[in-house]
Amino acid sequence: MHADDNYLQNALGRRVYGAAMASSRLWIALPFAALVAANGCSKGSGGGSATGGAGSTGSGGNTGTAGQTGVAGQGASGSNGAAGQAGAGAGGTGTAGQTAGGGSTGQAGAGGAAVVPPTGPCAPPADIYSPIDKLSQTGCMDPVTLTKFVSRAVPYEVNSPLWSDGANKSRAFVLPASGKIHVKDCQANPSECPQGAADDGKWVFPVGTVMIKNFMFDGKFVETRLFMHQSDDAMMGWVGYGYEWNEAQTEATIAPDSRDTKMFNTGMRTVTWNYPSRMDCLTCHDYRGGSTIGPETAQLNRMVGTANQLDTFAAMNLFETPPAKPYKAALLLPYSGQLGTADMTAATLDARARSYMHANCSFCHRPQGQFPNFDLRFDTPLAMAGICNVATKKTAPTITATKIMVPADHADSAMWQRAHSMTGDNGRMPAIGSYVVDDMGVQVIADWIDSITTCP
């Protein structure tokens, strides 16, 4: 048994105990009424028409303004009120138009186009063992077009993406009411970075946050994962749920609390997709690595549209304190893909390889992490990483290398062999959550190892 299996067993025990305590927890969720208001809706009458308001005194009366529907339809003033303008939400009933000096009664305003409010709060469930069964009922995706994020979700992009067996991804988060993101500043507050300055710029999300990630092939959604910050428990404060999409793209249903494999027809091909267990979610999203994977200043320091998304988020007042300018240097795209074309001229091989390992390996391979014997965070110098000509501590049937990294010899380096392995759960890295080798990523690692002539 691996040493960290004890941690997983203890964590599972905490989950069972947590079930008994669930009723006493204070869950932070945006009330439904607030959600409705946030989406431009209130308790107006449903979809009705509005009659015109009172006409002005005089012969013939003035033609009234259009009765507006929406949150509450407003009647036209004056005679022959014009048709009401469609608005967000259901139309209400206006005041009846009054005849004055020959002015005729205003005509009814047209009914507004209804906007469907989210059916759920997009917040952690009251009982973590009873998640919402249908994605459409969570409130995390748009209630009309389920393949879009709900309007209050904040989409974001990263510079160096986590490999997910070839799937394209879209990402967003939903903050609780009044919740703000804390950004670690290791220089100003060294105490919040006990594992060193390499954690500078890590984002810490408030209780009640929901991280949303969609996985797609050929434009078809195969899975949506919701990672929810359900309590301030340092070890078990987050919980993850997967939702399996149907091929018609009309609904996604909660995945079982165990690994599941399905064949999915995208219309262009059939792909094999592996849905992780909920314990798999917590194993990768380990609290010692910061729980969330991706959101940090170096990852999100990128242009999205015409603006840097860090500037956009600061303008949206999402941070307790915005990241200091100039922003921490951006991680580099290791190779061309969904998020753009890698700049092979400006980006050094060392920077691209270290960026790849930071995104795909460092949440476990770091001080106090699940595998703390070496450190693959981007800001850790190679001389301090603990990998060059360092003996391995674990073996596996398919791994012949005895050193983590051998300069100029990727084929005899355990880190390359494990990333290149096809055996999943038996020597492959990552150990869980991936069953397809990232050929381009593995090649970047091989080229980087071969470029190193000696250990620093």
ABEGO torsion letter per residue (X at the ends): XBAAAAAAAAAAAAAAAAAAAAAABBBBBBBAAAAAAAAGBBBBBBGBBBBBBBBBBEBGEBBBBBBBBEABBBBBBEBGBBBBBBBBEBBBBBBBBBBBGGBBBBBBBBBBBBBBBBABAGBBBABAABBBABAAAAGABBAABAABBBAABBBBBBABBBBBGGBBBBBBBBBBBGBBBBBBBAAABAAABAAEAAABGBBBBBBGBBBBBBBBBGGBBABBBBBBBABABAAAABBBBBBBBBAAGABBBBBBABBBBBBBBAGABBBBBBBBBAAAAAAABBAAAGGBBGBBAAAABBBBEABBAAAAAAAAGABABBBBOBBBBBBBBABBBAAEBBBAAABBAAAAAAAAAAAAAAAABBBGBABAABBABAABBAAAAGABGBBBABBBAABABABABBBGBAAABAAAAAAABAAEGBGBOBABGBABBBAAAAAAAAAAAAABABBX
